[in-house]
Amino acid sequence: MPAIGGGRLVTAKDGREGMVFDVPPEMEAVRRWRSGDFQGMECVLAEHLRRAVNEIDLGAIHRAMNWIKGRRPAVKTLADVLAWVDGFVDNDTARAKVLKLALLFLPVPAQYHRPIVERWKRAGRPPLREFAGYARHVLRVELFFYLAIATDLIGRERPSNRIDISYLYYLPFCRVFTSRDGLHRRTAPLFLADRQRFVDGDDLKRDLARLTARYEALPDATKAKGSMHYAGYPPLEGDFLIAALWDHTNPGWRDHAAAERIEITPERNAAMMAQLKPFLDAIDEDDRRRGHT
């Protein structure tokens, strides 16, 4: 579950406390974009992004990395590049060098370098994977990209590759990574752990369309019971990709799905609303106090 900022605490009249989150600005922007409503600032930001992509010079990266060609074993595939990167990043005899390189590559503001190095020393000079695991991951992605450019295994003709590779920063926080981007298809699977999966975006889109058709074909009486009744879990039968992903990431879900059928009866709905109403009233009161409509 993602960590979301901006929540505010509300207290119901019975003393219970809850946290309410307004619609994030990003989601509100997406809603407007879908209807073709772009604010002036967003148009400016989009133009800046396009300009920034156009100004990325992957050829300069290729030239700057020429020094590496005489210092590495021959690599023929992207997997070879990552193996070479991991051999460097996890080299126990170069821990200090790797930490300092991470500070420069990420980039960490200079005023924090000394405190970080001192804390690393006090911790016993551990390898980066133990001292700062996520920093290690990002450093791997960065070095991988630069070396793949240097060895012509990632082309220099698409400046947007520099932005696309940064999506791999999210990998430690997901079980399934899906994309239709060619660069992601080639690179993301190399970084995945055993419990993670890469799913081609086209395959996922087709499977979701099959699920939609399946649910739309259900009797009206079934659909009237709510999606939690008929779609709380993927289908137990059929060869759906979604079900296979659940098998991989949530072992045992089929037993729960076979045993649990969530049916929202009028009584259950009334009970849930009775639980929620004090919080809804508190949110309304808090909005009035803040001058919101």
C-alpha positions as CSV (number, residue, x, y, z in Angstrom):
1,M,0.0,0.0,0.0
2,P,1.5,3.4,-0.9
3,A,2.4,6.0,1.7
4,I,0.2,9.0,1.1
5,G,0.9,12.5,2.5
6,G,-1.4,15.2,3.4
7,G,-3.8,13.4,5.7
8,R,-5.7,15.2,8.5
9,L,-6.9,13.9,11.8
10,V,-10.7,14.1,12.5
11,T,-12.4,13.2,15.8
12,A,-16.0,11.8,15.8
13,K,-18.4,12.9,18.6
14,D,-18.0,9.5,20.2
15,G,-14.3,10.2,20.6
16,R,-13.0,7.9,17.9
17,E,-10.3,9.3,15.7
18,G,-9.7,8.8,12.0
19,M,-7.5,10.1,9.2
20,V,-9.1,11.6,6.1
21,F,-7.3,12.2,2.9
22,D,-8.5,14.6,0.3
23,V,-8.2,13.9,-3.4
24,P,-4.4,14.2,-4.1
25,P,-3.5,17.0,-6.5
26,E,-2.0,14.5,-8.9
27,M,-5.3,12.5,-9.1
28,E,-7.3,15.7,-9.5
29,A,-5.0,16.6,-12.4
30,V,-5.5,13.2,-14.0
31,R,-9.3,13.6,-13.7
32,R,-9.1,17.0,-15.5
33,W,-6.7,15.8,-18.1
34,R,-9.0,13.0,-19.1
35,S,-11.7,15.7,-19.9
36,G,-9.1,17.8,-21.8
37,D,-9.0,20.5,-19.1
38,F,-5.3,21.6,-18.7
39,Q,-4.4,24.5,-16.5
40,G,-1.9,27.0,-17.7
41,M,0.9,25.9,-15.3
42,E,0.5,22.3,-16.3
43,C,0.9,23.2,-20.0
44,V,4.1,25.1,-19.0
45,L,5.4,22.1,-17.1
46,A,4.6,19.8,-20.0
47,E,6.5,22.1,-22.3
48,H,9.5,22.1,-19.9
49,L,9.4,18.3,-19.7
50,R,9.5,18.0,-23.5
51,R,12.3,20.5,-23.7
52,A,14.3,18.6,-21.0
53,V,13.9,15.3,-22.9
54,N,15.0,16.9,-26.1
55,E,18.1,18.3,-24.3
56,I,19.3,14.9,-23.0
57,D,22.4,14.0,-24.9
58,L,23.0,10.2,-24.6
59,G,25.8,10.6,-27.1
60,A,27.6,12.7,-24.4
61,I,27.1,9.9,-21.9
62,H,28.5,7.4,-24.4
63,R,31.6,9.6,-24.9
64,A,32.1,10.2,-21.2
65,M,32.0,6.5,-20.5
66,N,34.7,5.6,-23.0
67,W,37.2,5.2,-20.2
68,I,35.4,2.1,-19.1
69,K,36.1,0.1,-22.2
70,G,39.6,-0.9,-21.2
71,R,38.6,-1.7,-17.6
72,R,35.9,-4.3,-17.9
73,P,35.6,-7.8,-19.3
74,A,33.8,-8.2,-22.6
75,V,30.1,-7.9,-22.2
76,K,27.6,-9.1,-24.9
77,T,24.2,-8.8,-23.2
78,L,22.5,-6.5,-20.7
79,A,22.6,-9.4,-18.2
80,D,26.4,-9.3,-18.6
81,V,26.3,-5.5,-17.8
82,L,24.3,-6.0,-14.7
83,A,26.6,-8.8,-13.5
84,W,29.6,-6.6,-14.0
85,V,27.9,-3.7,-12.1
86,D,26.9,-6.1,-9.2
87,G,30.5,-7.3,-9.0
88,F,31.6,-3.8,-8.5
89,V,28.9,-2.6,-6.2
90,D,29.2,-5.6,-3.9
91,N,32.9,-5.8,-3.9
92,D,33.9,-6.1,-0.3
93,T,37.3,-4.7,-0.9
94,A,36.0,-1.4,-2.3
95,R,33.2,-0.6,0.2
96,A,34.4,3.0,0.8
97,K,34.8,3.7,-2.9
98,V,31.3,2.3,-3.6
99,L,29.7,4.5,-0.9
100,K,31.4,7.6,-2.2
101,L,30.3,6.8,-5.7
102,A,26.7,6.4,-4.5
103,L,26.9,9.8,-2.9
104,L,28.0,11.4,-6.2
105,F,25.7,9.4,-8.5
106,L,22.4,9.7,-6.6
107,P,23.2,12.8,-6.1
108,V,23.4,13.5,-2.3
109,P,24.0,17.2,-1.4
110,A,27.7,17.8,-0.5
111,Q,26.9,18.9,3.1
112,Y,25.6,15.4,3.9
113,H,28.6,13.5,2.6
114,R,30.8,13.7,5.7
115,P,28.0,12.9,8.2
116,I,26.9,9.9,6.1
117,V,30.5,8.6,5.8
118,E,31.0,9.0,9.6
119,R,27.8,7.1,10.3
120,W,29.0,4.4,8.0
121,K,32.3,4.1,9.8
122,R,30.5,4.0,13.2
123,A,28.3,1.2,11.9
124,G,31.5,-0.9,11.1
125,R,31.9,-0.1,7.4
126,P,29.2,-2.5,6.2
127,P,28.6,-3.2,2.5
128,L,26.2,-0.8,0.8
129,R,23.5,-3.5,0.6
130,E,23.3,-3.5,4.4
131,F,24.0,0.2,5.1
132,A,21.6,1.7,2.5
133,G,19.8,-1.0,0.5
134,Y,17.7,1.3,-1.6
135,A,20.6,3.5,-2.4
136,R,22.4,0.4,-3.6
137,H,19.4,-0.4,-5.9
138,V,19.3,3.1,-7.4
139,L,23.1,3.0,-7.9
140,R,22.8,-0.3,-9.7
141,V,20.2,1.1,-12.1
142,E,22.3,4.2,-12.8
143,L,25.6,2.4,-13.4
144,F,23.7,-0.2,-15.4
145,F,22.2,2.4,-17.7
146,Y,25.5,4.3,-18.2
147,L,27.5,1.2,-18.9
148,A,24.8,-0.1,-21.3
149,I,25.0,3.2,-23.2
150,A,28.8,2.9,-23.2
151,T,28.7,-0.6,-24.7
152,D,25.9,0.2,-27.2
153,L,23.5,-2.3,-25.7
154,I,21.1,0.6,-25.1
155,G,20.8,2.9,-28.0
156,R,21.5,6.7,-28.0
157,E,18.8,7.6,-30.5
158,R,16.0,8.0,-27.9
159,P,16.7,10.7,-25.3
160,S,13.6,9.5,-23.4
161,N,15.5,6.4,-22.5
162,R,17.2,8.4,-19.7
163,I,13.8,9.1,-18.1
164,D,12.3,5.7,-18.9
165,I,15.1,3.9,-17.0
166,S,14.3,5.8,-13.8
167,Y,11.0,3.9,-13.5
168,L,13.1,1.0,-12.4
169,Y,13.7,2.9,-9.1
170,Y,10.2,1.7,-8.1
171,L,11.0,-2.0,-8.4
172,P,11.7,-2.7,-4.7
173,F,8.3,-1.4,-3.8
174,C,6.2,-3.6,-6.1
175,R,5.3,-7.2,-6.6
176,V,4.3,-6.8,-10.2
177,F,5.9,-4.3,-12.7
178,T,4.0,-3.8,-15.9
179,S,4.9,-1.7,-18.9
180,R,4.5,-1.6,-22.7
181,D,7.9,0.2,-23.1
182,G,10.5,-1.6,-25.1
183,L,13.3,-0.5,-22.7
184,H,11.4,-1.8,-19.7
185,R,10.7,-5.1,-21.4
186,R,14.5,-5.6,-21.9
187,T,15.7,-4.3,-18.6
188,A,13.1,-4.6,-15.8
189,P,13.2,-8.5,-15.6
190,L,17.0,-8.3,-14.9
191,F,16.4,-6.5,-11.6
192,L,13.4,-8.5,-10.2
193,A,13.6,-10.7,-7.1
194,D,12.2,-14.2,-7.1
195,R,8.7,-13.1,-5.8
196,Q,8.4,-10.3,-8.3
197,R,7.0,-10.5,-11.9
198,F,7.3,-8.4,-15.0
199,V,4.1,-8.4,-17.1
200,D,4.0,-7.1,-20.6
201,G,1.5,-4.2,-20.7
202,D,-0.2,-5.6,-23.8
203,D,-0.8,-9.0,-22.1
204,L,-2.2,-7.3,-19.1
205,K,-4.5,-5.1,-21.2
206,R,-5.9,-8.2,-23.0
207,D,-6.5,-10.0,-19.8
208,L,-8.3,-7.1,-18.2
209,A,-10.5,-6.9,-21.3
210,R,-11.3,-10.6,-20.8
211,L,-12.2,-10.0,-17.2
212,T,-14.4,-7.0,-18.1
213,A,-16.3,-9.1,-20.7
214,R,-16.7,-11.9,-18.1
215,Y,-18.2,-9.6,-15.5
216,E,-20.4,-7.8,-17.9
217,A,-21.9,-11.1,-19.0
218,L,-23.0,-11.9,-15.4
219,P,-26.8,-11.8,-14.6
220,D,-28.1,-8.5,-13.5
221,A,-29.1,-10.0,-10.2
222,T,-25.5,-11.0,-9.5
223,K,-24.1,-7.6,-10.5
224,A,-26.6,-5.9,-8.3
225,K,-24.9,-7.5,-5.3
226,G,-21.8,-5.4,-5.9
227,S,-18.4,-6.1,-7.3
228,M,-17.1,-7.3,-3.9
229,H,-19.5,-10.2,-4.2
230,Y,-18.4,-11.4,-7.7
231,A,-15.0,-9.8,-8.2
232,G,-13.4,-9.7,-4.7
233,Y,-10.9,-12.3,-6.0
234,P,-9.8,-13.2,-9.5
235,P,-11.8,-16.0,-11.1
236,L,-11.1,-19.5,-9.8
237,E,-11.6,-21.1,-13.1
238,G,-10.1,-20.2,-16.5
239,D,-6.6,-19.3,-17.5
240,F,-6.6,-15.6,-16.5
241,L,-3.3,-13.8,-16.2
242,I,-4.5,-11.9,-13.2
243,A,-5.2,-15.2,-11.4
244,A,-1.7,-16.5,-12.3
245,L,-0.2,-13.3,-10.8
246,W,-2.2,-13.8,-7.6
247,D,-0.9,-17.4,-7.5
248,H,2.6,-16.1,-7.7
249,T,2.4,-13.2,-5.3
250,N,-0.4,-14.4,-2.9
251,P,-0.1,-18.1,-2.4
252,G,-3.2,-19.6,-0.7
253,W,-5.6,-17.0,-2.0
254,R,-7.7,-19.7,-3.8
255,D,-8.6,-21.3,-0.5
256,H,-9.8,-18.0,0.9
257,A,-11.6,-17.2,-2.3
258,A,-13.5,-20.5,-2.3
259,A,-14.5,-20.1,1.4
260,E,-15.3,-16.4,1.4
261,R,-18.1,-14.8,-0.5
262,I,-18.6,-11.2,0.6
263,E,-22.3,-10.4,0.2
264,I,-23.4,-6.8,0.9
265,T,-26.9,-7.3,2.3
266,P,-29.0,-4.3,3.4
267,E,-28.3,-5.2,7.0
268,R,-24.5,-5.3,6.4
269,N,-24.6,-2.0,4.5
270,A,-26.6,-0.4,7.3
271,A,-24.0,-1.6,9.8
272,M,-21.1,-0.3,7.8
273,M,-22.8,3.1,7.4
274,A,-23.4,3.3,11.1
275,Q,-19.7,2.8,11.6
276,L,-18.8,5.4,9.0
277,K,-21.4,8.1,9.8
278,P,-19.6,9.7,12.8
279,F,-16.5,10.1,10.7
280,L,-18.4,11.5,7.8
281,D,-20.0,14.0,10.1
282,A,-16.6,14.9,11.6
283,I,-15.2,15.4,8.1
284,D,-18.1,17.7,7.2
285,E,-17.5,19.7,10.4
286,D,-13.8,20.0,9.8
287,D,-14.5,21.2,6.2
288,R,-16.9,23.8,7.5
289,R,-14.3,25.0,10.1
290,R,-11.6,25.2,7.3
291,G,-14.0,27.1,5.1
292,H,-14.3,24.3,2.5
293,T,-17.5,23.7,0.6
